[in-house]
Amino acid sequence: MAALKLILNENHYELVRKIAEGGMGVVYEALQHGTGNFRKVVAIKLIREEYSSIPEFQKNFIGEARLVADLIHTNIVQTYHLGLVGGQHFMVMELVNGINLEQFIERHRQLDRPVPVDFAVFVASRVARGLAYAHHKTDRDGHHLNIVHRDVNPKNVMLAYEGDVKLTDFGIAKAFNLMYNEEGKVIPGKDEYCSPEQASYAVTDARADLFSLGIVLSELLLSRNVFRADDRLQSRKNVLTMPIPHFAKLRPEIDGKLETILHKLLERDRNQRYQAASDLLTDLELYLYSDRYGPTNEKLGVYLRELFGQPEPSGALLTSAPSPVL
């Protein structure tokens, strides 16, 4: 296809290929061109055309961009710009050359091998690190934003082939003075990854994200989500009532220290759960590094390339993908 261009002042974006799509948005790899043959590979997220004229979707999309604009952290996908072209809002974001955590888990299922325990814990620790930053973020006047992601799940964790771990998609996050999904009326997030607070329509705080991260960590270790059922309502019931398993019985490599961390993450009473992502991060890093040289970004990167092969270079325009309409 002929390269499509978004022209925004002096910025030119060439859409390369579709790399992901969700409920209301589509994400493309793109090339940003600037003065003096400047070129940068970025991701562009567009509201789906059928939703672009609906005020509520526009408001959510703009709200996400406003919320993440100042979230600048190595474990969070960065947002560079929000724009409008042809009636469609778009967001320019950091492109992560890699795969998401769901694909990572699925690859291990295909190979019929478990995710190494240390890598599972390492990924969870990096997500905890990103959450700790977001949860403590303040605005420019020093007021606490009270950010809660509310959708921590494997699709929203990116693994770069270099080994970086990045949390993304704050589309349904809530923050002080920035919340478009009313708690008490809707359940934000995916049923099989939601916290008991979300499953019971209660108001959430940052501890809800930690329960969801506990589910993600247990799925990394077991290659399955223990709460998932065929029926969405049953998944929520499982989150609320299903006995939390003894994980070492399901995988013997899970030792007593990690078992304790998992059970504290999955406490249904949030007052008994980890109270802050920074506390969780400390325990995960003590588990990884207190008595050995544990995993690093570089080690994870080598492992990813062994699993998936050498990645294709980003930024080469493709000609066979269908042309999105802008």
C-alpha positions as semicolon CSV with decimal commas, in nm:
position;residue;x (nm);y (nm);z (nm)
1;M;0,000;0,000;0,000
2;A;0,108;0,356;-0,043
3;A;0,234;0,486;0,289
4;L;-0,037;0,682;0,469
5;K;0,061;1,012;0,620
6;L;-0,067;1,210;0,913
7;I;0,057;1,567;0,883
8;L;0,071;1,752;1,212
9;N;0,254;2,084;1,198
10;E;0,605;1,975;1,098
11;N;0,558;1,613;1,205
12;H;0,486;1,350;0,942
13;Y;0,378;1,001;1,043
14;E;0,385;0,710;0,800
15;L;0,175;0,416;0,912
16;V;0,371;0,096;0,858
17;R;0,147;-0,187;0,975
18;K;-0,127;-0,277;1,219
19;I;0,023;-0,434;1,529
20;A;-0,270;-0,461;1,772
21;E;-0,638;-0,388;1,811
22;G;-0,874;-0,382;2,104
23;G;-1,226;-0,286;2,194
24;M;-1,213;0,076;2,086
25;G;-0,866;0,133;1,943
26;V;-0,624;0,012;1,678
27;V;-0,246;0,044;1,715
28;Y;-0,009;0,086;1,421
29;E;0,365;0,088;1,390
30;A;0,461;0,419;1,229
31;L;0,758;0,628;1,124
32;Q;0,782;0,984;1,247
33;H;0,977;1,210;1,009
34;G;1,125;1,546;1,099
35;T;1,367;1,808;0,984
36;G;1,710;1,697;0,860
37;N;1,610;1,341;0,770
38;F;1,507;1,276;1,131
39;R;1,326;0,943;1,164
40;K;1,183;0,771;1,470
41;V;0,982;0,450;1,498
42;V;0,670;0,505;1,710
43;A;0,331;0,350;1,775
44;I;0,010;0,533;1,683
45;K;-0,314;0,443;1,857
46;L;-0,636;0,544;1,681
47;I;-0,994;0,532;1,799
48;R;-1,181;0,285;1,580
49;E;-1,363;0,475;1,307
50;E;-1,705;0,351;1,421
51;Y;-1,646;0,496;1,769
52;S;-1,466;0,817;1,678
53;S;-1,785;1,026;1,671
54;I;-1,919;0,897;2,006
55;P;-1,844;1,154;2,279
56;E;-1,794;0,896;2,555
57;F;-1,526;0,712;2,358
58;Q;-1,355;1,037;2,269
59;K;-1,360;1,140;2,634
60;N;-1,209;0,809;2,747
61;F;-0,938;0,827;2,481
62;I;-0,846;1,186;2,565
63;G;-0,859;1,101;2,934
64;E;-0,610;0,817;2,888
65;A;-0,372;1,047;2,700
66;R;-0,397;1,317;2,967
67;L;-0,343;1,064;3,243
68;V;-0,030;0,903;3,098
69;A;0,127;1,218;2,950
70;D;0,353;1,268;3,250
71;L;0,404;0,900;3,336
72;I;0,768;0,877;3,234
73;H;0,916;0,555;3,365
74;T;1,118;0,270;3,219
75;N;0,845;0,018;3,307
76;I;0,555;0,214;3,152
77;V;0,496;0,268;2,781
78;Q;0,543;0,640;2,723
79;T;0,295;0,864;2,540
80;Y;0,438;1,146;2,328
81;H;0,146;1,326;2,166
82;L;-0,232;1,346;2,128
83;G;-0,371;1,470;1,799
84;L;-0,675;1,486;1,575
85;V;-0,693;1,419;1,202
86;G;-1,002;1,378;0,987
87;G;-1,222;1,368;1,295
88;Q;-1,024;1,082;1,451
89;H;-0,818;1,122;1,766
90;F;-0,479;0,955;1,771
91;M;-0,209;0,903;2,030
92;V;0,161;0,880;1,949
93;M;0,334;0,635;2,181
94;E;0,662;0,458;2,242
95;L;0,690;0,149;2,022
96;V;0,794;-0,163;2,210
97;N;0,963;-0,402;1,969
98;G;0,856;-0,727;2,127
99;I;0,556;-0,930;2,236
100;N;0,298;-0,909;2,510
101;L;0,288;-1,132;2,814
102;E;-0,010;-1,329;2,682
103;Q;0,196;-1,429;2,377
104;F;0,487;-1,516;2,606
105;I;0,270;-1,752;2,813
106;E;0,109;-1,902;2,503
107;R;0,451;-1,973;2,350
108;H;0,541;-2,178;2,657
109;R;0,214;-2,369;2,628
110;Q;0,292;-2,447;2,263
111;L;0,636;-2,576;2,362
112;D;0,487;-2,764;2,659
113;R;0,736;-2,610;2,899
114;P;0,686;-2,391;3,205
115;V;0,799;-2,032;3,234
116;P;1,119;-2,036;3,444
117;V;1,031;-1,932;3,798
118;D;1,295;-1,658;3,813
119;F;1,174;-1,498;3,489
120;A;0,811;-1,511;3,606
121;V;0,903;-1,333;3,928
122;F;1,129;-1,088;3,744
123;V;0,849;-0,983;3,506
124;A;0,611;-0,937;3,800
125;S;0,873;-0,728;3,982
126;R;0,911;-0,491;3,686
127;V;0,533;-0,449;3,660
128;A;0,527;-0,380;4,035
129;R;0,798;-0,120;3,980
130;G;0,587;0,057;3,715
131;L;0,278;0,040;3,935
132;A;0,467;0,182;4,233
133;Y;0,561;0,483;4,022
134;A;0,207;0,532;3,883
135;H;0,040;0,484;4,222
136;H;0,257;0,754;4,380
137;K;0,241;0,999;4,092
138;T;0,148;1,359;4,172
139;D;0,041;1,641;3,944
140;R;0,249;1,951;3,878
141;D;0,112;2,113;4,191
142;G;0,212;1,817;4,408
143;H;-0,138;1,675;4,450
144;H;-0,154;1,296;4,459
145;L;-0,329;1,163;4,147
146;N;-0,451;0,838;4,310
147;I;-0,402;0,644;3,987
148;V;-0,541;0,290;3,973
149;H;-0,475;0,103;3,648
150;R;-0,772;-0,139;3,693
151;D;-0,675;-0,356;3,394
152;V;-0,348;-0,532;3,483
153;N;-0,350;-0,844;3,266
154;P;-0,103;-1,022;3,033
155;K;-0,218;-0,834;2,722
156;N;-0,124;-0,506;2,888
157;V;0,232;-0,607;2,976
158;M;0,485;-0,570;2,695
159;L;0,817;-0,754;2,676
160;A;1,076;-0,595;2,451
161;Y;1,324;-0,824;2,277
162;E;1,593;-0,630;2,461
163;G;1,437;-0,751;2,788
164;D;1,250;-0,439;2,903
165;V;0,913;-0,497;3,071
166;K;0,652;-0,224;3,024
167;L;0,298;-0,177;3,148
168;T;0,060;-0,021;2,897
169;D;-0,304;0,065;2,827
170;F;-0,432;0,296;3,099
171;G;-0,755;0,328;2,899
172;I;-0,984;0,243;3,191
173;A;-0,758;0,372;3,468
174;K;-0,905;0,606;3,721
175;A;-0,745;0,903;3,888
176;F;-0,850;1,199;4,095
177;N;-1,069;1,425;3,876
178;L;-1,026;1,187;3,581
179;M;-1,265;0,892;3,586
180;Y;-1,516;0,798;3,319
181;N;-1,623;0,451;3,431
182;E;-1,837;0,489;3,741
183;E;-1,751;0,233;4,003
184;G;-2,056;0,078;4,160
185;K;-2,229;0,058;3,821
186;V;-1,972;-0,114;3,598
187;I;-1,690;-0,362;3,646
188;P;-1,371;-0,220;3,493
189;G;-1,117;-0,468;3,364
190;K;-1,133;-0,832;3,258
191;D;-1,338;-1,058;3,482
192;E;-1,072;-1,326;3,530
193;Y;-0,808;-1,066;3,628
194;C;-1,017;-0,834;3,841
195;S;-0,978;-0,782;4,214
196;P;-1,252;-0,880;4,460
197;E;-1,330;-0,509;4,492
198;Q;-1,393;-0,482;4,120
199;A;-1,588;-0,809;4,110
200;S;-1,820;-0,683;4,385
201;Y;-1,869;-0,332;4,237
202;A;-1,678;-0,168;4,523
203;V;-1,464;0,144;4,496
204;T;-1,104;0,053;4,420
205;D;-0,769;0,184;4,528
206;A;-0,413;0,093;4,431
207;R;-0,434;-0,240;4,615
208;A;-0,675;-0,367;4,348
209;D;-0,390;-0,361;4,094
210;L;-0,180;-0,579;4,325
211;F;-0,443;-0,853;4,339
212;S;-0,456;-0,848;3,957
213;L;-0,077;-0,870;3,944
214;G;-0,099;-1,170;4,175
215;I;-0,323;-1,341;3,921
216;V;-0,076;-1,257;3,644
217;L;0,218;-1,394;3,845
218;S;0,031;-1,716;3,925
219;E;-0,056;-1,756;3,556
220;L;0,308;-1,711;3,460
221;L;0,401;-1,984;3,706
222;L;0,121;-2,227;3,621
223;S;0,056;-2,142;3,252
224;R;-0,313;-2,093;3,335
225;N;-0,537;-1,847;3,513
226;V;-0,681;-2,033;3,811
227;F;-0,989;-1,805;3,821
228;R;-1,083;-1,825;3,453
229;A;-1,410;-1,998;3,367
230;D;-1,608;-2,030;3,045
231;D;-1,870;-1,796;3,187
232;R;-1,775;-1,438;3,281
233;L;-2,001;-1,442;3,587
234;Q;-1,837;-1,762;3,708
235;S;-1,493;-1,605;3,666
236;R;-1,600;-1,323;3,896
237;K;-1,747;-1,570;4,145
238;N;-1,419;-1,759;4,143
239;V;-1,231;-1,436;4,222
240;L;-1,468;-1,379;4,515
241;T;-1,505;-1,728;4,660
242;M;-1,276;-1,994;4,512
243;P;-1,022;-2,132;4,760
244;I;-0,677;-1,996;4,681
245;P;-0,466;-2,299;4,584
246;H;-0,150;-2,422;4,749
247;F;0,071;-2,333;4,455
248;A;0,362;-2,560;4,550
249;K;0,130;-2,859;4,503
250;L;0,063;-2,740;4,148
251;R;0,430;-2,668;4,074
252;P;0,696;-2,804;4,311
253;E;0,955;-2,537;4,212
254;I;0,743;-2,278;4,393
255;D;0,913;-2,258;4,732
256;G;0,778;-2,136;5,063
257;K;0,895;-1,775;5,015
258;L;0,720;-1,741;4,680
259;E;0,411;-1,920;4,812
260;T;0,387;-1,659;5,088
261;I;0,418;-1,372;4,837
262;L;0,145;-1,519;4,615
263;H;-0,097;-1,569;4,903
264;K;-0,037;-1,217;5,034
265;L;-0,103;-1,079;4,686
266;L;-0,424;-1,278;4,657
267;E;-0,570;-1,184;4,995
268;R;-0,935;-1,098;4,935
269;D;-0,936;-0,862;5,230
270;R;-0,735;-0,574;5,090
271;N;-0,627;-0,473;5,440
272;Q;-0,441;-0,806;5,461
273;R;-0,298;-0,774;5,110
274;Y;0,022;-0,592;5,016
275;Q;-0,051;-0,229;5,096
276;A;0,179;-0,079;4,833
277;A;0,345;-0,190;4,511
278;S;0,678;-0,076;4,655
279;D;0,642;-0,328;4,940
280;L;0,571;-0,603;4,688
281;L;0,869;-0,495;4,479
282;T;1,096;-0,525;4,782
283;D;0,980;-0,880;4,854
284;L;1,009;-0,989;4,491
285;E;1,362;-0,848;4,460
286;L;1,469;-1,004;4,790
287;Y;1,339;-1,334;4,654
288;L;1,537;-1,291;4,332
289;Y;1,863;-1,143;4,452
290;S;1,920;-1,203;4,824
291;D;2,121;-1,523;4,778
292;R;2,211;-1,537;4,407
293;Y;2,273;-1,341;4,091
294;G;1,921;-1,328;3,957
295;P;1,763;-1,236;3,622
296;T;1,823;-0,908;3,441
297;N;1,677;-0,731;3,140
298;E;1,964;-0,866;2,932
299;K;1,903;-1,225;3,043
300;L;1,532;-1,193;2,971
301;G;1,613;-1,048;2,627
302;V;1,835;-1,345;2,541
303;Y;1,562;-1,583;2,658
304;L;1,296;-1,405;2,448
305;R;1,508;-1,425;2,135
306;E;1,564;-1,796;2,196
307;L;1,186;-1,845;2,230
308;F;1,073;-1,634;1,935
309;G;1,381;-1,606;1,712
310;Q;1,550;-1,286;1,606
311;P;1,294;-1,003;1,571
312;E;1,221;-0,829;1,244
313;P;1,364;-0,476;1,235
314;S;1,112;-0,201;1,303
315;G;1,057;0,086;1,065
316;A;1,058;-0,092;0,728
317;L;0,744;0,003;0,538
318;L;0,525;-0,290;0,441
319;T;0,311;-0,287;0,128
320;S;0,076;-0,582;0,175
321;A;-0,122;-0,473;0,482
322;P;-0,474;-0,336;0,434
323;S;-0,488;0,043;0,431
324;P;-0,662;0,194;0,736
325;V;-0,892;0,482;0,649
326;L;-0,801;0,813;0,808
